[in-house]
């Protein structure tokens, strides 16, 4: 069964086929001719021979009702030496079938695998070398602008999956959430579920907190439904406890950094506290107190 981090790319392309053009443009700007329609084509590239060749997905671009270009999209999570032999067949087979230029775009969310995919394939005929166009994490744009996220929601989702746990992660997640405000409710829920499943736990908690607290509290329909249909109670309770514990540990780090000794009973009191407002008030005092006795006022 295909893994989720393999399928998400293909599902988003099927949702909006022109996303394949956007992804190709991240690797090679200007590689796509003018077109009026993008649609998912059959990915069956088998010729009249026993071996079956099937790409992950194929997007056909049309202009004036005729094929203008086709993009073969492959998602690689690991090395597969067989692809070095099948990728040239994909290109030749689809080119013969559609009678138009064909481009191979390989997507790999793992940097080392992306580098492996980019190795040129020498086909044997003089001068005939296939250089796969590879989209790795570094080529996925870091979308932090709400308007850009709204204009290209699927790319914003991929940006959140790729960069949501890194530098500017909160800005990336916020931009995606702003983009989702303008999406259909069911679509927004699907995308949130995918992002939640793909993000590391810490980044997932940040995203949950952004949906529930502050200026974004139940702002959108998908947030109201996401947290209002039974998932909410247990998830919210666990999230609140996790955030309180994180703030308590940060408070202890501040005290330690200031050289203030914390007895075991005080340490236990801080770690067992689940009242975030109380912990935050302690944190403000921790910046100026001289001894641990002053912490609780």
C-alpha positions in Angstrom: 0.0 0.0 0.0 1.4 3.4 -1.0 2.6 5.5 2.0 0.8 8.7 3.0 3.9 10.8 2.3 3.9 9.3 -1.2 0.2 9.8 -2.0 -0.3 13.3 -0.7 1.6 14.8 -3.7 -0.5 12.8 -6.2 -3.8 13.5 -4.5 -3.2 17.2 -4.6 -2.2 17.1 -8.2 -5.4 15.2 -9.0 -7.3 17.8 -7.0 -5.8 20.5 -9.2 -3.7 19.2 -12.2 -2.1 22.6 -12.9 -0.2 22.1 -9.5 2.1 19.8 -11.5 3.0 22.9 -13.6 3.7 24.9 -10.5 5.9 22.3 -9.1 7.9 22.0 -12.3 8.3 25.7 -12.4 10.0 25.5 -8.9 12.7 23.4 -10.6 12.8 24.8 -14.1 11.0 28.1 -14.7 9.8 28.7 -18.2 9.8 25.0 -19.1 6.0 24.9 -19.8 4.5 26.3 -23.0 1.3 28.3 -23.0 -1.7 26.1 -22.3 -5.5 26.5 -21.6 -6.2 23.3 -19.8 -4.5 20.8 -17.5 -5.9 17.4 -16.8 -4.9 14.1 -15.4 -4.2 11.5 -18.1 -4.0 7.8 -17.9 -0.7 6.8 -16.2 -0.6 3.4 -18.0 2.5 3.6 -20.2 2.5 0.0 -21.2 3.3 -0.8 -24.8 2.5 -4.0 -26.6 4.9 -6.1 -24.6 4.8 -8.2 -21.5 6.3 -5.6 -19.1 3.9 -3.1 -17.6 5.0 0.4 -17.1 2.9 2.7 -14.9 3.9 6.2 -13.7 2.6 7.7 -10.5 0.6 10.2 -12.4 0.5 12.0 -15.7 -0.8 15.5 -16.3 -1.6 16.6 -19.9 -1.5 20.2 -20.9 -3.7 21.3 -23.8 -3.9 24.3 -26.0 -6.5 24.8 -28.7 -7.9 21.4 -28.0 -4.6 19.7 -28.8 -1.8 18.2 -26.6 0.8 20.9 -25.8 2.9 19.1 -23.3 2.7 16.2 -20.8 4.2 15.9 -17.4 5.1 12.5 -15.9 5.2 12.9 -12.1 7.0 10.4 -10.0 7.2 10.5 -6.2 10.3 8.8 -4.8 10.7 8.1 -1.1 13.8 5.8 -1.5 16.3 4.7 -4.0 15.0 2.3 -6.7 17.5 1.3 -9.3 14.8 0.0 -11.5 13.6 3.5 -12.2 16.8 4.2 -14.0 15.6 1.8 -16.7 11.9 2.6 -16.6 11.9 6.4 -16.6 13.3 6.6 -20.2 10.6 4.2 -21.2 7.9 6.3 -19.6 9.0 9.3 -21.6 9.3 7.5 -24.9 6.0 5.7 -24.5 4.0 8.8 -23.5 5.6 10.9 -26.2 4.6 8.3 -28.8 1.1 8.1 -27.5 0.3 11.8 -27.2 2.7 13.1 -29.9 3.8 16.1 -27.9 6.8 17.1 -25.7 7.0 15.1 -22.5 8.9 16.1 -19.3 9.7 13.9 -16.2 9.3 15.5 -12.8 10.6 13.5 -9.9 9.4 14.6 -6.4 11.4 13.5 -3.3 10.8 14.9 0.2 14.1 13.4 1.3 17.2 15.4 0.3 19.5 12.4 0.0 17.0 10.6 -2.3 16.4 13.8 -4.3 20.2 14.0 -5.0 20.2 10.3 -6.1 17.2 10.9 -8.4 19.0 13.9 -10.1 21.9 11.7 -11.4 22.0 11.9 -15.2 21.0 8.7 -17.0 23.2 7.9 -20.0 21.1 6.0 -22.5 23.8 4.7 -24.7 23.0 6.6 -27.9 25.7 9.3 -28.4 24.6 12.5 -26.8 21.4 11.0 -25.4 21.4 11.7 -21.7 18.3 12.0 -19.5 18.6 14.5 -16.7 15.5 14.1 -14.4 14.1 17.3 -13.1 13.9 16.8 -9.4 11.8 18.6 -6.8 13.3 18.2 -3.3 12.5 20.0 0.0 14.8 22.9 -1.0 12.8 23.6 -4.1 9.4 23.7 -2.4 8.7 27.4 -1.8 8.2 28.6 1.8 4.8 30.3 1.6 4.3 32.8 4.3 2.0 35.3 2.5 -1.7 34.8 3.0 -2.6 36.0 -0.4 -0.2 33.6 -2.1 -1.6 30.8 0.0 -5.1 31.7 -1.1 -4.1 31.8 -4.8 -2.3 28.4 -4.7 -3.8 26.5 -1.8 -2.4 23.1 -2.7 1.1 24.5 -2.9 0.6 26.1 0.5 -0.4 22.7 1.9 2.8 21.2 0.5 4.7 24.2 1.9 3.2 23.5 5.4 4.1 19.8 5.2 7.7 20.6 4.1 8.5 23.7 6.1 5.9 23.7 9.0 8.4 22.3 11.5 11.4 24.5 10.4 12.4 28.1 10.5 9.3 30.4 10.0 7.1 27.3 10.6 4.4 29.3 12.4 4.3 31.8 9.6 4.0 29.0 7.0 1.2 27.3 9.0 -0.6 30.6 9.5 -0.5 31.4 5.7 -1.9 27.9 5.0 -4.7 28.5 7.5 -5.5 31.8 5.9 -5.7 30.2 2.6 -8.0 27.5 3.9 -10.5 30.2 5.0 -11.5 30.5 1.4 -11.7 26.8 0.6 -14.8 24.5 0.6 -15.3 23.0 4.1 -14.8 19.4 3.1 -11.7 20.3 1.1 -10.2 22.3 4.1 -10.9 19.4 6.4 -9.1 16.9 4.1 -6.1 19.2 3.8 -5.9 19.8 7.5 -6.0 16.0 8.2 -3.2 15.4 5.7 -1.0 18.2 7.2 -1.7 17.0 10.8 -0.7 13.4 9.8 2.5 14.5 8.1 3.9 17.1 10.6 6.1 16.1 13.5 4.2 16.1 16.8 5.5 19.4 18.1 4.6 21.3 14.9 1.2 19.5 14.9 0.5 20.9 18.4 1.4 24.4 17.2 -1.0 24.1 14.3 -3.8 22.8 16.6 -3.1 25.7 19.0 -3.3 28.2 16.1 -6.7 26.8 15.1 -8.1 27.0 18.7 -6.6 30.0 20.4 -5.9 33.7 20.0 -7.3 35.6 17.0 -8.0 32.3 15.1 -10.3 30.7 17.7 -13.1 29.0 15.8 -12.7 31.6 13.1 -13.5 29.3 10.2 -16.1 26.7 9.5 -13.5 23.9 9.1 -12.0 24.8 12.5 -15.4 24.8 14.2 -16.2 21.4 12.7 -12.7 20.0 13.2 -12.8 20.7 16.9 -16.6 20.3 17.4 -17.4 16.7 16.3 -16.0 14.6 19.1 -12.3 15.0 18.3 -12.3 18.1 20.3 -12.6 17.1 23.9 -9.8 14.6 24.2 -7.6 16.4 21.8 -8.1 19.8 23.4 -7.4 18.4 26.8 -4.3 16.7 25.7 -3.1 19.7 23.8 -3.7 22.0 26.8 -1.7 19.7 29.1 1.1 19.4 26.6 1.4 23.2 26.2 1.3 23.7 30.0 4.0 21.1 30.5 6.1 22.8 27.8 5.8 26.2 29.4 6.6 24.7 32.8 9.8 23.2 31.5 10.7 26.5 29.8 10.2 28.2 33.1 12.7 25.8 34.8 15.2 26.5 32.0 14.9 30.2 32.6 15.5 29.8 36.4 18.4 27.5 35.7 19.9 30.0 33.2 19.6 32.8 35.8 21.4 30.6 38.4 18.4 30.3 40.7 18.4 27.0 42.6 15.1 25.1 42.4 14.4 22.6 45.2 12.8 19.3 44.3 9.4 20.2 45.8 9.3 23.5 43.9 10.3 21.8 40.7 7.5 19.2 41.2 5.0 22.0 41.9 5.9 23.8 38.7 5.8 20.6 36.5 2.4 19.4 38.0 0.7 22.8 37.3 -1.8 22.7 34.4 -2.9 26.3 34.7 -1.1 28.1 31.8 -2.0 31.5 33.1 -0.4 30.8 36.4 2.7 29.4 34.8 2.9 32.5 32.5 2.7 34.7 35.6 5.5 32.8 37.2 7.5 33.1 34.0 7.2 36.9 34.1 8.4 37.0 37.7 11.3 34.6 36.9 12.9 37.3 34.8 13.5 39.6 37.7 13.5 37.6 41.0 16.6 37.0 43.0 15.6 33.8 44.9 13.1 31.0 44.3 11.0 32.2 47.3 10.0 35.2 45.3 8.6 33.2 42.4 5.1 32.6 43.8 4.6 36.1 45.1 
